[in-house]
Amino acid sequence: MAQMLVIADDLTGAADCGVACAAYGLRTLVVVGESGDGTDAEALSIDADTRRLAPGEAAEETARLVRRFLVDGETCDRDTLLYKKLDSTMRGNVGAELAALLEARRALADADERIVAVLAPAFPATGRTTIDGRQLVNGKTLEEFGAGQVERAFGRSDLAATMQEAGLRPALLGLKVVRGDAGSLRETMKAAAQEADVLVCDAETDEDLRGIAEASMGLGRGTVWAGSAGLARHLPRAAGLAAVVANEQKRPRAEGPVLFVVGSGSAVVREQMEVLASRSDTIVLKIPAEVLLAGEKSAEWNRYRLALEEALQAGRDAAILPDPDVRVESTVGPMLTSALAALARPFADRVGALVATGGETARAVFDGWGVKRLRLIGEVEAGLPCAVTSGWSRALPVLTKAGGFGGAETLLHCLSFLRGRESGGDEETR
């Protein structure tokens, strides 16, 4: 029986949040698609794949998953901790999904129970903090940080306003309250929960998040917790979940060429790709958007497919991505993602490992390959989980990364990790 259930709106979120449970010692599975239930898992992280949906559709799917796993299924029960994974830059249908999940959770409660959500989306390890109820990245509001970027679709910094738009009543717990003594924070939470639907918590450090997790246990197991992977790292211990021995699984290594599928167009990923290309022997295929959109009937498409096939047959690591030097409309993004997955589809049995950037990208590749479950093992860096496919044709090492996460050498570190080498230096040419 799963002790913790995570519902995320994309695959990278499901993985980076689920790895918090794996690090604690819980046997953790990421579930992809309808047939991927994990009855043998102690923690389940579900990719609801709702970020691309309209708010109403996303809310309906979120509520359906709560009912499926907490009511209809045999994998969870009412004592299972319920966590809503949110993007740390508030992308997606944050308010609509949290409102739907909270309503579904309340439907399972006793008449005298007061069920609220504890919202703490900070992820200090990746520069995401919450100050005065506003979400920041490296000290800048989301509006300031996203200005001029290719992937501009960040959410609103004002968390209370986002909750109010979804019909939820917020109560703000500032840093002074969060950093008070544990007993005081616990009592403040209980008092606020009598009137509010969502307790919006400031946090600037992991210690702040730890305090929030511990104090929130006074609200009861029916509470809905919501945030990024930052808060999720502290919940299992705060809740006293029964952990198995610390994860001692061997670090997976690529038995064959590594395939990078890069769907994110963020400035962070562009820099990471430049470092990977200049400091390793990875074959980098920057594919024009018009070629990807033309599809398999295009002669140019087949030229890139052949180049990818030749690289993999020669045992060379390879990366495929839309040409980052050409700006495209954001509405075209999902089509480019699908096209990248289609290009990768024939090579499922030829790669030794997969590195995917962008949740929709990773999901599209897995759908094409028929991957339904991932067993989480650990992290390469904060927010960059390592997993292996489960219940598939073989145990394939998989690294998934949100587009905006990591430093300039992160993709290079991924390659070093999968080759069993230490990170930091130039890659040796094989």
C-alpha positions in Angstrom: 0.0 0.0 0.0 1.4 3.3 -1.1 2.2 5.7 1.8 2.5 8.8 -0.4 0.7 9.8 -3.7 2.1 12.5 -5.8 0.0 14.0 -8.7 2.1 16.1 -11.1 1.1 17.9 -14.3 4.1 16.6 -16.4 6.7 13.9 -16.4 9.7 15.7 -15.2 7.7 17.1 -12.3 6.5 13.6 -11.4 10.1 12.3 -11.4 11.9 15.1 -9.6 9.2 15.1 -6.9 9.1 11.3 -6.6 12.8 11.1 -6.1 12.3 12.8 -2.8 10.5 9.7 -1.6 13.2 7.4 -3.1 15.9 9.4 -1.3 14.0 8.7 2.0 14.1 5.0 1.3 10.6 4.5 -0.1 10.2 2.2 -3.1 9.0 4.7 -5.6 7.5 4.4 -9.0 6.6 7.1 -11.6 3.4 6.0 -13.4 3.0 7.0 -17.0 -0.3 6.4 -18.7 -3.4 4.4 -17.8 -1.9 1.0 -17.5 1.0 1.7 -15.3 -0.4 1.2 -11.8 2.3 0.3 -9.2 0.7 -1.8 -6.5 4.1 -2.8 -5.3 5.2 0.8 -4.6 5.5 2.5 -1.3 5.3 5.9 -3.0 3.6 6.6 -6.4 4.2 9.7 -8.5 1.6 10.1 -11.3 2.2 12.0 -14.5 -1.3 13.4 -15.1 0.0 15.1 -18.3 -2.3 18.1 -17.8 -0.1 21.1 -18.2 -1.1 21.4 -21.9 -4.8 21.1 -21.2 -7.4 23.9 -20.7 -8.1 24.6 -17.0 -11.4 22.8 -16.9 -10.0 19.7 -18.5 -7.0 19.7 -16.3 -9.2 20.1 -13.2 -11.4 17.2 -14.3 -8.4 14.9 -14.9 -6.8 15.8 -11.6 -10.0 15.0 -9.7 -10.4 11.7 -11.6 -6.9 10.6 -10.6 -7.6 11.3 -6.9 -10.7 9.2 -7.1 -9.0 6.5 -9.0 -6.1 6.0 -6.6 -7.6 6.9 -3.3 -11.1 5.5 -3.8 -11.4 3.1 -6.7 -7.9 1.5 -6.6 -6.1 -0.8 -4.2 -2.8 1.1 -4.2 -3.7 3.9 -1.7 -6.1 4.6 1.2 -7.4 7.6 3.1 -4.2 7.8 5.2 -2.0 8.1 2.1 -0.3 11.5 2.0 -1.5 13.4 -1.0 0.9 15.8 -2.7 0.1 18.1 -5.6 3.3 18.7 -7.5 3.4 22.2 -8.9 5.9 23.8 -11.3 8.2 26.0 -9.3 7.6 28.8 -11.9 3.8 28.3 -11.6 3.4 27.2 -15.2 0.3 25.2 -16.0 -3.2 25.1 -14.4 -1.9 25.7 -10.8 -5.1 27.1 -9.3 -7.6 25.0 -11.2 -5.8 21.7 -10.4 -5.3 22.5 -6.7 -8.9 23.4 -6.3 -10.1 20.2 -8.0 -7.7 18.1 -5.9 -8.8 19.8 -2.7 -12.5 19.2 -3.5 -11.9 15.6 -4.3 -9.9 15.1 -1.0 -12.7 16.8 1.0 -15.2 14.4 -0.5 -13.4 11.6 1.3 -13.3 13.3 4.7 -15.5 12.9 7.7 -18.2 15.5 8.2 -16.3 17.1 11.1 -12.9 17.3 9.3 -11.5 20.6 8.1 -9.4 19.8 5.0 -7.0 22.5 3.7 -4.0 22.7 1.4 -0.5 23.7 2.5 1.1 25.5 -0.4 4.9 26.0 -0.3 6.3 26.0 -3.9 9.9 27.1 -3.0 12.8 25.0 -4.2 15.9 26.7 -2.8 18.3 24.3 -4.3 17.3 25.6 -7.8 17.0 29.2 -6.8 13.2 29.2 -6.4 12.0 31.0 -3.2 8.7 32.5 -1.9 8.8 35.9 -0.2 5.8 37.9 0.9 3.6 35.4 -1.0 5.4 36.0 -4.2 7.3 33.3 -6.2 10.9 34.3 -7.1 13.6 32.8 -9.3 17.1 33.9 -8.3 15.6 36.8 -6.5 13.5 38.0 -9.4 9.7 37.8 -9.7 8.4 35.4 -12.3 7.4 38.3 -14.5 10.9 39.8 -14.3 12.7 36.5 -14.8 10.7 35.4 -17.8 10.8 38.6 -19.7 12.4 38.1 -23.1 12.8 34.4 -22.8 11.6 32.0 -25.5 9.6 30.0 -23.0 7.8 33.0 -21.4 4.8 31.0 -20.2 5.5 31.4 -16.5 2.7 31.8 -14.1 1.9 34.7 -11.9 4.2 35.6 -8.9 1.3 36.6 -6.6 0.3 33.2 -5.2 -2.7 34.5 -3.2 -4.1 36.1 -6.4 -3.7 32.8 -8.2 -5.6 31.0 -5.5 -8.4 33.6 -5.4 -8.9 33.3 -9.2 -9.5 29.5 -8.7 -12.2 30.3 -6.0 -9.9 29.4 -3.1 -9.5 31.5 0.1 -5.7 32.0 0.8 -4.0 32.8 4.1 -0.4 34.0 3.9 2.2 32.7 6.4 5.2 35.0 6.1 8.8 34.2 6.9 8.5 35.6 10.4 5.7 33.1 11.2 7.4 30.2 9.4 10.7 30.9 11.3 9.0 31.1 14.7 9.1 28.2 17.2 7.5 25.0 16.0 4.6 25.1 18.4 3.7 28.6 17.4 3.7 27.8 13.6 1.6 24.7 14.3 -1.0 26.7 16.2 -1.0 29.5 13.5 -1.6 26.9 10.8 -4.5 25.4 12.8 -6.1 28.8 13.4 -5.7 29.9 9.7 -7.2 26.6 8.5 -10.5 27.4 10.2 -11.2 30.1 7.6 -8.8 29.6 4.7 -8.7 26.9 2.0 -5.0 27.3 1.2 -2.1 28.2 3.6 0.4 30.1 1.4 3.8 29.6 3.0 6.9 31.7 2.5 10.2 29.8 2.3 13.7 30.9 1.5 15.7 27.9 2.7 15.4 24.1 3.1 15.2 24.7 6.8 12.0 26.8 6.2 10.5 24.0 4.2 11.4 21.4 6.9 9.6 23.6 9.5 6.5 23.9 7.3 6.4 20.1 6.7 6.7 19.3 10.5 4.2 21.9 11.7 1.7 21.0 9.0 1.4 17.5 10.4 -0.8 19.0 13.1 -3.5 19.6 10.5 -4.0 15.9 10.0 -3.3 13.3 7.4 -6.2 14.5 5.2 -4.3 17.7 4.4 -3.3 18.4 0.8 0.3 19.4 0.4 1.3 21.3 -2.7 4.6 22.6 -4.0 7.7 21.7 -6.0 10.1 19.0 -5.1 11.5 21.2 -2.3 8.7 20.6 0.2 8.2 17.0 -0.9 11.8 16.2 0.3 10.7 16.9 3.9 7.3 15.3 4.1 8.1 11.6 4.5 10.3 12.2 7.5 7.9 14.7 9.0 5.0 12.3 8.6 7.0 9.4 10.1 6.5 7.2 7.0 7.9 3.7 7.3 11.1 3.8 5.2 13.0 0.8 4.0 16.7 0.8 4.2 18.5 3.6 2.4 18.5 3.2 -1.3 21.6 1.2 -2.2 20.8 0.4 -5.8 23.8 0.5 -8.1 24.3 3.6 -10.1 23.0 2.7 -13.6 25.3 2.9 -16.6 24.6 3.3 -20.2 25.2 0.1 -22.1 25.3 1.7 -25.5 25.0 5.3 -26.9 23.2 8.0 -24.9 20.3 9.7 -26.7 19.5 13.3 -25.7 16.0 14.5 -26.7 15.8 18.2 -26.0 12.4 19.7 -26.4 12.8 22.7 -24.1 13.8 26.0 -25.8 14.8 27.8 -22.7 18.0 29.9 -22.6 19.3 27.5 -19.9 19.0 24.5 -22.2 20.6 26.3 -25.1 23.7 27.0 -23.0 23.8 23.5 -21.7 23.7 22.1 -25.2 26.6 24.4 -26.3 28.7 23.0 -23.5 27.8 19.4 -24.3 28.6 19.9 -28.0 31.9 21.6 -27.3 33.2 19.3 -24.6 32.1 15.9 -25.7 32.0 13.8 -28.9 28.2 13.9 -28.9 26.6 14.2 -32.4 24.3 17.2 -32.1 21.5 17.4 -34.7 19.8 20.8 -34.7 16.8 20.3 -36.8 14.9 23.2 -38.5 11.3 23.6 -37.3 10.0 23.3 -40.8 11.6 19.9 -41.2 10.2 18.6 -37.9 6.7 19.9 -38.8 6.9 18.4 -42.3 7.3 14.9 -40.8 8.4 11.6 -42.2 7.3 12.2 -45.8 9.9 15.0 -46.0 13.3 14.2 -47.7 15.0 16.4 -45.1 13.4 14.5 -42.3 14.7 11.3 -43.6 18.2 12.8 -43.9 18.2 13.7 -40.2 16.7 10.2 -39.3 19.5 8.6 -41.2 22.1 10.7 -39.5 20.7 9.7 -36.1 20.7 6.1 -37.1 24.3 6.2 -38.3 25.4 7.9 -35.1 23.7 5.3 -32.9 24.9 2.3 -34.9 28.5 3.6 -34.6 28.0 3.8 -30.8 28.1 7.6 -30.7 26.1 9.6 -28.2 23.6 11.8 -30.0 21.3 14.7 -29.3 18.2 15.8 -31.3 16.6 19.2 -30.8 14.8 22.0 -32.8 17.3 24.5 -34.1 17.6 26.9 -31.1 18.7 29.8 -33.3 15.3 30.0 -34.9 12.4 31.5 -32.8 9.0 29.9 -33.3 5.6 30.6 -32.0 4.8 29.0 -28.6 1.8 27.3 -30.2 4.1 25.3 -32.4 6.0 23.9 -29.4 3.8 20.8 -28.8 4.0 19.9 -32.5 7.8 20.1 -32.4 7.8 17.9 -29.2 5.7 15.3 -31.0 8.0 15.4 -34.0 11.1 14.8 -31.9 9.4 11.8 -30.3 8.5 10.4 -33.7 12.1 10.8 -34.8 13.3 8.9 -31.7 10.6 6.2 -31.9 12.5 3.7 -34.1 15.6 3.7 -31.9 14.2 2.4 -28.6 16.3 -0.8 -28.8 19.5 0.9 -30.0 20.1 3.4 -27.1 21.9 2.7 -23.9 20.3 5.5 -22.0 17.9 8.4 -22.5 18.2 12.0 -21.3 15.1 14.1 -21.9 14.6 17.8 -21.2 11.0 19.0 -20.8 8.2 17.0 -19.3 6.1 16.9 -22.5 9.1 15.8 -24.4 9.9 12.9 -22.0 6.2 11.9 -22.0 6.0 11.9 -25.8 9.1 9.7 -26.1 7.8 7.2 -23.5 4.4 7.0 -25.2 6.2 6.2 -28.5 8.3 3.6 -26.8 5.6 2.1 -24.7 7.2 2.9 -21.4 4.6 3.0 -18.6 6.6 3.0 -15.3 9.9 4.3 -14.0 11.7 3.1 -10.9 13.4 6.1 -9.2 16.9 5.6 -7.9 18.5 9.0 -7.1 19.6 12.3 -8.4 22.4 13.6 -10.6 21.8 17.1 -9.4 19.1 18.8 -7.5 15.9 18.5 -9.6 17.5 16.0 -12.0 16.4 12.5 -11.1 17.8 9.2 -12.2 15.5 6.3 -13.0 15.3 3.0 -14.9 12.3 1.8 -16.9 10.2 -0.8 -15.1 8.0 -3.4 -16.6 9.4 -2.6 -20.1 11.6 -4.7 -22.4 14.7 -3.9 -20.4 15.9 -1.7 -17.5 16.9 1.4 -19.5 18.6 4.3 -17.5 16.6 7.5 -17.8 17.4 11.0 -16.7 14.7 13.7 -17.0 15.2 17.4 -16.5 13.0 20.4 -16.5 14.1 22.9 -19.1 15.1 25.7 -16.7 16.9 23.5 -14.2 20.7 23.2 -13.8 23.9 25.0 -14.7 25.9 25.3 -17.9 27.5 21.8 -17.4 24.4 19.9 -16.4 23.9 17.9 -19.6 27.7 17.2 -19.6 27.2 15.9 -16.0 24.4 13.7 -17.2 26.8 12.1 -19.7 29.5 11.7 -17.1 27.0 10.1 -14.7 25.8 7.6 -17.3 29.4 6.7 -18.3 30.4 6.1 -14.6 32.8 9.0 -14.7 33.2 11.9 -12.2 31.7 15.2 -13.3 33.6 18.4 -13.9 36.2 17.7 -16.5 36.1 17.5 -20.3 34.7 14.2 -21.6 37.1 11.7 -23.1 36.5 11.0 -26.7 35.6 7.4 -27.1 
